[in-house]
């Protein structure tokens, strides 16, 4: 039986910034209720997984400030 990925969740420093980037890259929309704490991008009709972004308290050691 085949397996399908329905959703993927990513940790982030700012969920809304990442959601806007990936929505633009994938031709999708960011859910209206999205905030910098949690954001959602629904797959744009091509059957890909929905994407969730969640703010986490840890810093990002890869960020350059």
C-alpha positions as CSV (number, residue, x, y, z in Angstrom):
1,X,0.0,0.0,0.0
2,X,1.5,3.4,-0.9
3,X,2.0,6.0,1.7
4,X,1.2,9.7,1.3
5,X,2.5,12.7,3.3
6,X,-0.4,14.9,4.1
7,X,1.4,17.6,6.2
8,X,4.9,18.7,7.2
9,X,5.8,20.9,10.2
10,X,8.9,23.0,10.4
11,X,10.3,24.8,13.5
12,X,11.1,28.4,12.9
13,X,12.1,31.7,14.5
14,X,9.2,33.5,12.7
15,X,6.5,31.2,11.3
16,X,4.8,33.9,9.2
17,X,7.9,34.9,7.3
18,X,8.7,31.3,6.3
19,X,5.0,30.6,5.4
20,X,5.0,33.7,3.1
21,X,8.2,32.6,1.4
22,X,7.1,29.0,0.8
23,X,3.6,30.1,-0.3
24,X,5.1,32.3,-2.9
25,X,7.6,29.7,-4.0
26,X,4.9,27.0,-4.3
27,X,2.1,29.2,-5.8
28,X,0.0,28.7,-2.7
29,X,-1.7,31.0,-0.1
30,X,-0.9,31.6,3.6
31,X,-4.0,30.9,5.8
32,X,-5.6,34.2,7.0
33,X,-5.3,33.2,10.7
34,X,-1.5,32.7,10.5
35,X,0.7,34.6,12.9
36,X,4.4,34.8,13.7
37,X,3.8,32.0,16.2
38,X,2.0,29.5,13.9
39,X,1.3,29.6,10.2
40,X,-0.2,27.3,7.6
41,X,0.2,26.9,3.9
42,X,-2.2,24.7,2.1
43,X,-1.0,22.7,-0.9
44,X,-1.8,24.5,-4.2
45,X,-4.0,21.9,-5.9
46,X,-1.1,19.8,-7.1
47,X,-1.4,17.2,-4.3
48,X,1.6,18.2,-2.3
49,X,1.6,18.2,1.5
50,X,0.2,21.0,3.6
51,X,2.9,22.9,5.4
52,X,2.8,24.1,9.1
53,X,5.3,26.4,10.6
54,X,5.7,26.8,14.4
55,X,7.8,29.3,16.4
56,X,10.1,27.6,18.8
57,X,11.9,29.2,21.8
58,X,15.3,28.0,20.8
59,X,17.5,30.4,18.8
60,X,18.9,29.5,15.4
61,X,22.6,29.0,15.6
62,X,22.8,29.5,11.8
63,X,21.4,33.0,11.8
64,X,23.8,35.8,11.2
65,X,23.1,38.9,13.2
